[in-house]
Amino acid sequence: MEETRIVGHVGANMSFSGPNSTQERAQSAQSALAALVTNDSPDTAEKLISIGVDLWDCYRSTQKLEHLEDAVLAMRRALQLRPDGRDRPGIFNHLCVFLRDRFTHLGLLSDLGDAIDAGRRALKGTAEEDSDLCVYLNGLGNALQTRYDNIGNLDDLRYAISAYTRAVDLMSDEHPDKPALYSNLGTGYHDSFQRTGRVGDLNDAVTAYNRAVALTVDSQPDKVFYLNALGGSLRDRFERLGSLDDLEVAISMLRSAIELAPDSHSRKPMLLDKLGMTLQLRSGRLDTLDDIEEAVMAHQRAFDLLPAGHVDKSGPLSNLSLALKTRYDSTGDIEDLERVIQILRLAISTPPENHRFKPIQLGNLGNALQNRFERLGDLADLESAIQSHRRAIDLAPGNSFFLANLGIALEYRFKQLHKQEDIEAAISAKQEAVERTPERHPRLPTRLANLGGAFAIRFQFFQQSSDLENAIELLRRAVSLTPDGHPDKVYGLTNLGGALQLRFDLSHNIGDLEDAISAHRLATDLTSEDRGSRPHLLRNLAVALRSRFQHEQTQESFDAAVASFLEATDRQLGSPLQRFHIAVLCIVMFVEHPEFSSPKPLLKVYSRILSTLPEVIWIGNTLRRRYEESARVGAMVNAAVAAAIDAGDLPRALEWLEEGRALVWSQILTLRTPLHELREQHPDLANALDGFIHGMQKITPAHDMLRDTDAVHEDCSRLLPATDENADRHRYLAVKYEQLLVEIRSHAGFEEFLRPKTFEHLAASPHPPNTRVVIINVDHHRSDAIVVSSGGSVTLVPLPELTLTRARKLRSMWKAHLENSGVRKRAMIEVPSDDGQEGLRFGVILERLWVWVTYPVLQALDLMDVQQDTGNLQHITWCPTGPLMQLPLHAAGRSTRTGRVATSGARANDEEKGGEGGEGDDGEEQEGRKRTSRATRGPNGRQTPIGWWIPPTRQTREVVRPSFLPSIIPAPLPPVFASSPSAPLACLAVVVRLQRRYVAVSAVVPLSSACAASPDVAPTRSRRNRAYLRCLPARRLARTGVTLRPAAAVLGLRVLRARGRRCVGLLCHPARWRRLRACSGERPFGRK
């Protein structure tokens, strides 16, 4: 509220003469007061009035209470000396002003009451034609307004407005204090509007502020305040009436005020903050990104201008978060959303619990967390959002804004958990929000649309027809109340379209379906192409068009629905999960109606799905969350590959297999990719990327790591639970990491930096001679193996006997076999007795893998007739997908009448040959068991049911000594093993023939002179080099479920986390690994 200058009263032109400095003036005035206070001479009253005015003026400069106390004393003594003088009204007016200021300083309501009494007595003795009457009226109005601000008595506000109105009418426009009077009158009317909601009061406030601005020149310092007040009132009228002209003028007024105010002005931060809020309103109405960008800068500048620790610093901070949230809604940039949450959490932790901004900050935080749930799908964010909304309501009971937000969050939780109490509570909160919203309030249509949408959702689950009718009625009303061109109209339209479609499904009235399509189409047309909500609107339109196709069964209606589905996934807008689900809906439509579809658009949709996977399985999410999402979407990768094979597009099938197989593990490996080339050409970018990668690896939440429960030597301090701060930091680093990748790829030569490999790159990858990579794809439609040979050729091998159902059944059998074999228990386990059952089960698994998978591949590659030639060994790398990833594919084999087996690594076709690189088949027939030599029996001569046995004797150790290995290794050695000792590593597969079997021994060893001629795994036995080489198995895969922990990921993480300087990972049967380790003399698992 503006304070007018005290003019026109007796003694105003009389100032106590004295020194220039405020402190010296005050001391002189206090000394004079002490001398005069007991003086009863006739002229003492005039001197006391002058002294009192001087002391009050000093108080306004120094804010020292003693100066104000002496000013009040001087005025009261002057009244005593003038019991009936004509200057008493002026003295009472001074006393009214001084006592009001003392109330402001001390907070004593008695001072405020005395001030109002003095103001009224000033009016009593003043004639209507007195030129000072307007000044006295203003003083009384200020005192009444102050008491209203503190007590809330509406009568005080009405009397204040009446006093201001009389003062304005009495004062001429040429009077220098007329603008201040108009400003005070505008404040009174604006407060009345906020209290009563009467639009007439708001109109009168705008008129008064307009007059104040018009009567003030730019050079007047007070014009900044008048412009600010006018801009705020116009903004409020826009929010109430929705007139865009009011909003335009409000922005203009606020910009003018900011231009007039220097940076040192106390109101400059507030002006910038208010401009930012007003620009956000215009952006919401016109859907313009430029306004949001300017709003972000305005809020940031307001925050920067306030000193550290300022009580109002959290205001601009909260509004900055709101602007960033609006920008996220438009652009979908998750960095903005992460900043919003970070800012709001900081703001909430700063002010006290009862701070006036606290409820708003909590409500905005709830909205931001809800948006992150929509984007990333983490239910914990939704739970936190609901808690924030409820805390906001506790601090501001009955606030319609917070009630509406709580209803929306509860509705989202109902969609996830399907708990009826959530939808009931959501409808209750939304209904109360509607009831508390005035009839002409601009937010009323949106709240009606939200309530109608909640009724429609409840109808979908509980089929109460009254809910559907209520929904349609509310939504029609919402649409009719929303002005044309308003961006919120699309929400009412799309919800109305959804409700009408539900009624069509119920009644089959084609008119409802056509109305639904019209509503969805209009909502889509009203939304700009770069809006984040557009994919959702297009999805709703596509679903409605799909219903029309199902009714008409025409190519035209099919194509229309598909076109909308494709457009919804065309751009990276909105939630990746939403775009993924939209693409899946389109795929289902293609699959269910193949007679209307063709391969080209089908592959296009699958391409959209594959391109969305890095966003769905986002590197900024926790590892556990990424594996959960990978398990959900993995089947779509196999379906996409099958579709590409159907279309005869093998290159695309191979690319998609590479892109979608073990995506999470690929992300982990990407973070460990060497950056030598980048560091040579762009060292700054390489260092920055290294920093982000190191940060993400450092703060990865321990509970989301693939923990190796056998690694009892691990430092337990690394396994502390992650906090929200850590998770937020991880997401922030992930955003920066992705932004840096975009910058790196903008440089010449790095366009494909860390991108999935193309077919040309995969086919041209160097492979040793006689090497093939076999990637197996399993889908409900078809199963195939894609073979990439060392020459770059690609061969398709159909696997007609392998189905998704059979693969899952084999996986279940394998899991049961592991459970029954006791391999999930820690520590050493005694070899179980051979009752034959588990051996038979294991044999069935291996035989089915041989018949359905490996034999067709080997036969197609013409490897079944290859003679055993140690100089021309064939090497196959098996890359299974889906359920096959948890099966021992490398050990697949078929029992024979002679007791010998053929395995998936076989080099020969007859039953006399063993298998290269494969383990023996433990499901042999009884005749085969009898023929097994003593070398395959345990130390007590007992046949073990799960494979060959290497006895812990010197005889076994002799087998792998250097003197033995050269006799079975083809000569000459490959060049890599003949290199100099400076070469760091070599990986060697040694085929050791034990009787009629072949055993694959893999190790990573240093290239020293001792092992260059004969690779030796003995370093694992050496106490001196125990930490130099560690062999790690991927065991216990089934303990935590087969869907979240693929063998490759577990094995890789064990290798990466091992303490040894050189590590190798082995995929083998867990029981066999224990026996191998026991033979080597190492400590058993589970013991220190």
Summary of the structure (lengths in Angstrom):
residues: 1088
radius of gyration: 41.0
end to end distance: 77.3
largest distance: 139.3
contacts: 3658
relative contact order: 0.03
helix: 62%
strand: 6%
